[in-house]
Amino acid sequence: MSTEALDGHGRGHAGASPSGRGAHGGHASPRTYWTIGGILTVITAVEVAIFYIPAMAPVLAPVLLILSATKFLLVVMFFMHLKFDSPIFSGVFLAGMVLASFMTVALIILFQVLPNHQIMG
């Protein structure tokens, strides 16, 4: 018995298993994509709702940044198929996201937090 799965055109994928993931060329099933799409929709609805809650004003920016980063990771991992690619690609995307996050926080501190502090002297 062969461990090669056939795609819709009768061609085999080397190393693919007959399970749902291998049958799609190493990618997630359509059900997984719909689930991730639903999760992204819920996160977006939470972002919009949080924006209109006055009590959330003090923590609005950090919460929205965390939710946006979560959506970014889900899109990159599943819709860009990064979850099913080489770990090197994941490292490149993760490094870029970490760098962008640090730069964003540094700029917020530099231009929003520090100018508001009076230098005693």
C-alpha positions in Angstrom: 0.0 0.0 0.0 1.4 3.4 -1.0 1.6 6.4 1.4 1.1 8.7 -1.5 -2.2 10.6 -1.6 -3.8 11.6 -4.9 -5.0 15.1 -5.6 -8.2 15.9 -7.5 -6.4 15.2 -10.9 -5.0 11.8 -10.0 -1.5 13.1 -9.3 0.3 11.9 -6.2 1.9 14.0 -3.5 5.1 12.4 -2.1 4.9 11.8 1.6 1.3 12.9 1.8 -0.9 10.9 4.1 -4.5 9.8 3.4 -5.6 12.0 6.3 -7.3 15.4 5.7 -4.1 17.4 5.9 -2.1 15.4 3.4 -4.9 15.1 0.9 -4.8 18.9 0.5 -1.1 19.0 -0.3 0.1 19.6 3.3 -2.4 22.3 3.9 -5.4 22.6 6.3 -8.8 21.4 5.3 -11.5 23.9 4.1 -13.3 23.4 7.5 -10.1 24.7 9.2 -10.1 27.8 7.0 -13.7 28.5 7.8 -13.0 28.1 11.5 -10.1 30.5 11.3 -12.2 32.9 9.3 -14.8 32.8 12.0 -12.2 33.4 14.8 -10.9 36.4 12.8 -14.4 37.8 12.5 -15.0 37.4 16.3 -11.6 39.1 17.0 -12.5 42.0 14.7 -15.9 42.4 16.3 -14.3 42.5 19.8 -11.9 45.2 18.5 -14.7 47.3 17.3 -16.7 46.8 20.5 -13.7 47.6 22.7 -13.2 50.9 20.9 -16.7 52.1 21.9 -16.5 51.1 25.6 -15.4 54.2 27.5 -14.0 52.2 30.5 -11.5 50.6 28.1 -9.9 53.9 27.2 -6.8 53.5 29.5 -5.9 50.1 28.0 -7.3 50.6 24.5 -4.0 50.7 22.6 -2.3 47.7 24.3 -5.5 45.5 23.9 -5.9 46.5 20.3 -2.2 45.8 19.6 -2.5 42.3 21.1 -5.7 41.5 19.2 -4.1 42.8 16.0 -1.0 40.7 16.6 -3.2 37.6 17.2 -5.0 38.2 13.9 -1.7 38.7 12.1 -0.4 35.4 13.4 -3.6 33.5 12.4 -3.5 35.0 8.9 0.2 34.3 8.4 0.0 30.7 9.8 -3.1 29.5 8.0 -4.0 31.7 5.0 -0.4 32.2 4.0 0.3 28.5 4.7 3.2 29.3 7.0 2.2 26.7 9.5 2.8 24.0 6.9 6.1 25.4 5.5 9.7 25.2 6.7 10.3 26.5 10.3 12.8 29.0 8.8 9.9 30.9 7.2 8.1 31.1 10.5 11.3 32.5 12.1 11.6 35.2 9.5 8.0 36.3 10.0 8.3 36.1 13.8 11.5 38.1 13.8 9.9 40.8 11.7 6.8 40.9 13.9 9.0 41.2 17.1 11.1 43.9 15.5 8.0 45.9 14.4 6.5 45.5 17.9 9.6 46.8 19.6 9.9 49.7 17.2 6.2 50.6 17.7 6.5 50.5 21.5 9.8 52.5 21.4 8.2 55.2 19.2 5.2 55.4 21.4 7.4 55.8 24.4 9.7 58.3 22.6 6.9 60.6 21.3 4.0 60.1 23.7 5.3 59.2 27.1 8.7 61.0 27.4 7.5 64.5 26.2 4.9 64.5 29.0 7.5 64.1 31.7 9.1 67.3 33.0 12.8 67.1 33.5 13.6 68.2 37.0 16.7 70.2 37.3 
